[in-house]
């Protein structure tokens, strides 16, 4: 879907920062919405979507169990 979003789970990416997760969320929302930068009247909902995707991604990464990982 969006080739600029990188895999964030260990062991592919051992160190994942909040900035990495937010950047992936931003890319996802941009792709889905079709807007790189939303108009002022869409900014609030755009920002809310980025925050929701960031939180969901953090929960996903925290809950994943990777077989063979140490």
Steps between C-alpha positions, in 0.01 A plus 500: 500500500754758609857400430650771718357343816767269641456190714520602865487168682798325653727344389465686168528832684646441848468859621169671421446855619174686545609717206531190279147389589357849448676536163346172383158611625535832319594324175202267535253785560646698210462200269146414609378861494678595180630818665866569572399809693132542583310826461442698820142375527624138495805543724334395827357175365827426320698549824250285692543221245880515526475479880255206485718308254810574711331362812367194319844429354666529842245254646558263208878506536478457879271200464679310224672177592774414253604137496868444547557853633713532811 
